[in-house]
Amino acid sequence: VRLALLGFGNVGRALARLLHDRSAALPFRVTAIVTARHGWWVDPRGLELAQVLRLEELPSRGPRPTVGSLPADALVELTTLDPRTGQPAADHMLEAFRAGMHVVTANKGPIALHLADLRAAAFASARELRFEATVSDCLPVFDLARAALPHAEIHAIRGIVSSTTNHILSSAARGIAFADALAEAQRLGIAEADPTNDLEGWDAAVKATILANVLMDADIRPADVMRETISEATGLEAMRVAREGGRVRPLIEIHARPRRTHAHHLEPTEVKASFGPRHLDALDPLYAVDGWSMALELDTDLAGRIVVQLHAPHVEQVAYAVLTDLLDIASAPRSRSRRTDRP
Ligand SMILES: NC(=O)c1ccc[n+]([C@@H]2O[C@H](COP(=O)([O-])OP(=O)(O)OC[C@H]3O[C@@H](n4cnc5c(N)ncnc54)[C@H](OP(=O)(O)O)[C@@H]3O)[C@@H](O)[C@H]2O)c1
């Protein structure tokens, strides 16, 4: 299966390392890598990944090739997140479907803001859209629901999906100052230079939107998620609560209202979604999810309450989630080549 990587930053490079290290056992050939300002490289015969990984700048300069012109069966969309518009990533994906490619992404923006259009385009071209990495690295969420929850309905979701704010509040519980914990997250490249997306809950709201729309058939936007800011005062509160044996964790909470049918068609599920600091006691399954770790609790009608946790992930776990999506696509017989292949 020929892959085009759009974006070659932290995740793109981690994926290239993984594909290179396991190349003997994997059915993939990277035929294109395209960046915004660091050049691009296209070769239908396949790129030598060890060589590409040594380069800071890719050899081809000038105007970037269009997504539709890339000689690939799947587009791996790993460009920069725009949490307000989801662009230009959503347009890249629509163009890939029109050209007969599958799409795998770690980019939350287009999935939170353009899911219906992307699904329609995937359906129209009989291609797959996969985005396991968008919510919590390789913590299985969508794969879990697909594989283990057939016919079950998810009524409620609680979770820790923001590594940066969980790290800050976990550090505060150990007496570390808010500013120092934030600076460490920035130094490690986990928090962005401008951390407001994390602290004001936009990152978590985008993830809650994806979970609600994909797993609960809701139709919400990030702005519909009620957000409380994680501030220095929250850090002090976390320190005080820890002294009494509790924990303050940055939680998303999504509750579905009972579903109504309207004139024979199923309305989207109404949900109430929020993000903010919540006090947990030691019996709560999310109490022990410390530091960079993430977890989700799914409350279902048939499968009861399921909790999954990913302990202290790194960027390699994001790349692995992308790989699991690609392997799933590669295992379908129709994936082998593009429907509208060019010579
Ligand atoms: N890092 C993580 O731990 C993590 C976890 C989950 C999800 N994600 C998501 O994964 C995606 C990639 O993250 P990252 O950390 O790898 O970001 P990054 O290091 O900033 O890399 C982004 C890459 O996208 C390229 N790019 C930007 N706009 C482009 C365009 N219009 N066309 C082609 N290439 C373009 C950039 O090129 P230049 O360098 O030339 O500007 C760069 O190579 C983001 O959407 C992020 O939200 C990341």
PDBQT file of the ligand as one rigid body, heavy atoms in Angstrom, charges set to zero:
ROOT
HETATM    1  N1  LIG A 401       2.591  15.597  18.721  1.00  0.00    +0.000 N 
HETATM    2  C1  LIG A 401       1.698  14.849  19.324  1.00  0.00    +0.000 C 
HETATM    3  O1  LIG A 401       1.972  14.260  20.384  1.00  0.00    +0.000 OA
HETATM    4  C2  LIG A 401       0.320  14.661  18.739  1.00  0.00    +0.000 A 
HETATM    5  C3  LIG A 401      -0.592  13.795  19.363  1.00  0.00    +0.000 A 
HETATM    6  C4  LIG A 401      -1.847  13.563  18.763  1.00  0.00    +0.000 A 
HETATM    7  C5  LIG A 401      -2.181  14.254  17.599  1.00  0.00    +0.000 A 
HETATM    8  N2  LIG A 401      -1.290  15.131  17.046  1.00  0.00    +0.000 N 
HETATM    9  C6  LIG A 401      -1.678  15.830  15.810  1.00  0.00    +0.000 C 
HETATM   10  O2  LIG A 401      -0.869  15.353  14.730  1.00  0.00    +0.000 OA
HETATM   11  C7  LIG A 401      -0.627  16.413  13.804  1.00  0.00    +0.000 C 
HETATM   12  C8  LIG A 401       0.884  16.586  13.611  1.00  0.00    +0.000 C 
HETATM   13  O3  LIG A 401       1.459  16.913  14.870  1.00  0.00    +0.000 OA
HETATM   14  P1  LIG A 401       3.021  17.195  14.995  1.00  0.00    +0.000 P 
HETATM   15  O4  LIG A 401       3.323  17.261  16.446  1.00  0.00    +0.000 OA
HETATM   16  O5  LIG A 401       3.785  16.259  14.116  1.00  0.00    +0.000 OA
HETATM   17  O6  LIG A 401       3.100  18.675  14.362  1.00  0.00    +0.000 OA
HETATM   18  P2  LIG A 401       4.400  19.447  13.858  1.00  0.00    +0.000 P 
HETATM   19  O7  LIG A 401       5.634  18.856  14.462  1.00  0.00    +0.000 OA
HETATM   20  O8  LIG A 401       4.120  20.892  14.028  1.00  0.00    +0.000 OA
HETATM   21  O9  LIG A 401       4.441  19.114  12.273  1.00  0.00    +0.000 OA
HETATM   22  C9  LIG A 401       3.472  19.575  11.392  1.00  0.00    +0.000 C 
HETATM   23  C10 LIG A 401       3.924  19.275   9.976  1.00  0.00    +0.000 C 
HETATM   24  O10 LIG A 401       2.887  19.668   9.070  1.00  0.00    +0.000 OA
HETATM   25  C11 LIG A 401       3.483  20.398   7.993  1.00  0.00    +0.000 C 
HETATM   26  N3  LIG A 401       2.456  21.235   7.376  1.00  0.00    +0.000 N 
HETATM   27  C12 LIG A 401       1.743  22.249   7.936  1.00  0.00    +0.000 A 
HETATM   28  N4  LIG A 401       0.851  22.742   7.053  1.00  0.00    +0.000 NA
HETATM   29  C13 LIG A 401       1.024  22.030   5.901  1.00  0.00    +0.000 A 
HETATM   30  C14 LIG A 401       0.411  22.067   4.628  1.00  0.00    +0.000 A 
HETATM   31  N5  LIG A 401      -0.562  22.940   4.324  1.00  0.00    +0.000 N 
HETATM   32  N6  LIG A 401       0.822  21.168   3.675  1.00  0.00    +0.000 NA
HETATM   33  C15 LIG A 401       1.800  20.288   3.951  1.00  0.00    +0.000 A 
HETATM   34  N7  LIG A 401       2.426  20.200   5.159  1.00  0.00    +0.000 NA
HETATM   35  C16 LIG A 401       2.032  21.066   6.115  1.00  0.00    +0.000 A 
HETATM   36  C17 LIG A 401       4.620  21.141   8.653  1.00  0.00    +0.000 C 
HETATM   37  O11 LIG A 401       5.550  21.586   7.698  1.00  0.00    +0.000 OA
HETATM   38  P3  LIG A 401       6.686  22.698   8.103  1.00  0.00    +0.000 P 
HETATM   39  O12 LIG A 401       7.491  22.087   9.226  1.00  0.00    +0.000 OA
HETATM   40  O13 LIG A 401       7.462  22.856   6.879  1.00  0.00    +0.000 OA
HETATM   41  O14 LIG A 401       5.936  23.912   8.579  1.00  0.00    +0.000 OA
HETATM   42  C18 LIG A 401       5.184  20.013   9.545  1.00  0.00    +0.000 C 
HETATM   43  O15 LIG A 401       5.981  19.141   8.779  1.00  0.00    +0.000 OA
HETATM   44  C19 LIG A 401      -1.289  17.672  14.373  1.00  0.00    +0.000 C 
HETATM   45  O16 LIG A 401      -2.545  17.858  13.779  1.00  0.00    +0.000 OA
HETATM   46  C20 LIG A 401      -1.430  17.341  15.853  1.00  0.00    +0.000 C 
HETATM   47  O17 LIG A 401      -2.522  18.014  16.458  1.00  0.00    +0.000 OA
HETATM   48  C21 LIG A 401      -0.058  15.329  17.576  1.00  0.00    +0.000 A 
ENDROOT
TORSDOF 0
